[in-house]
Amino acid sequence: MFLSCYMESALLRYYEQELDKRRLVSTYLWTQAALAILFLSISLLLGPPLTRRFLGFEDHKLLLAVACAAAATPFYTHALTLLRAQRAAGFAARLIVAHAAISSLLPAALLLARGPDLATVFFSRATADSFCALATVLTRRSLYGRCYSQHTLLQYLKFGGPLLPEGAIAFLGAHASQLYVLSYASVAEVGLLALANRLASGVRLVLASLRQAWQPFAFSVKDHAAIDALVVSTFKAYAQITLLLLAASTLAAREIILIFAGPPYSAAVPLLGPVIAGSVLSGLPYLFATGLLLENKTYYYTLGTLLSSLASVATGWWTIRHWGIIAAPFAAIAGALVFSTVVFLASRRVRGASYGPRPFSLFILVVVAIATLAPLGVANLPLPVRSALLFLSACVLLSSSPLARKLWPKATGFNQ
């Protein structure tokens, strides 16, 4: 987070409007290289004595491997961000596949050849990140050169700087829950929550794909007269996709757990729906955050994240103590709800957007309602009943029924 200074968000913001793209992209790369060299130098000089003194850690090779992996990751992020800005989806897909292949096959081969060595995993990750970044630079070398602009660097820092506290608060808020979860829940229960989070990664992948496509497109049409209608149309599509995924995952939670984990983990069935509901709400702010990014009002992110972390930690501390591990995903839902609301209201205020709060509020209510059904045992209903409920949900969400029209207004005026 600190090594990238959120320059990837700034690149997406300025790429369409910047005439000298070579200066914009080159400044990003050279700044990233300088930060990586500085980080590696500090890690090599101060890392061994500090970890030896405070942690009793003597594996300097592993420390170097971790440092190299941390320094290489922002270059891979740079490559994917540039491809997103250019909407080069085909090349990005091939790059992601190559990255996955290198980061899985290379450590496997090295571990077979040399035996167990944790440093190998980190060195392999650094190799995959570096290879993919180099491939992007070589295939788009016309965008790179010796040009470097302090003005462009200040643009990056002005845009990304306010996001650094937001990232730090989000990190601390996400890990603060670990301080009290084990105080009120057993290790086995924490394992069930971890399983639910792992199984929810498929839905998160879908949401991440939508977000990856949405931001660069929204920036490219920021001056269109019907930008508000575009936001409403995108929100409608997001609502339809996520509610169907959430309903299907909640109703079929028992089958999902049995297929991917087995009967011993059936106690995780009530957790899957709320965990996915938290992921759905966590992706909601990025649909409405375009106005904040366009106006460089990124400090609203810090405010939203601070309030979200406080809400999540406070809710989790109180609810987990009384209801156990089932309350943990609802604490995450509370935090995501606060963050989404702050970003939504701030974006409307900053941009003067005309879209109303009713669809937004109804969507949140429906998500929370579906999440609440999971602990009540909806996944234990007979399969025909659950199938009928899922079919009814699909009909309501995808049709033009009166209930569907109440969930979201018809967006008009944007024909691109």
Buried (B, 14 or more C-beta within 10 A) or exposed (E): EEBBBBBBBBBBBBBBEBEEBBBBBBBBBBBBBEBBEEBBEEBEEEBBEEBEEEEEBEEBEBBBBBBBBBBBBBBBBBBBBBBBBBEBEEBBEEBBEBBEEBBEEBBEEBBEEEEEBBBBBBBBBBBBBBBBBEBBBEBBEEBBEEBBBEEBBEBBBEBBBBBBBBBBBBEEBBEBBEEBBEEBBEEEBBBBBEBBBEBBEEBBEBBBEBEBBBBBBBBBBBEBEBBBBBBBBBBBBBBBBBBBBBBBBBBBBBEBBEEEBEEEBBBBBBBBBBBBBBBBBBBBBBBBBBBBBBEBBBBBBBBBBBBBBBBBBEBBBEBBEEEEBBBBBBBBBBBBBBBBBBBBBBBBEBBEBEBEEEBBEBBBEBBBEBBBBBBEEBBEBEEEEBEEBBEEBBEBBEEEEEEBEEBBBEBEEBEE
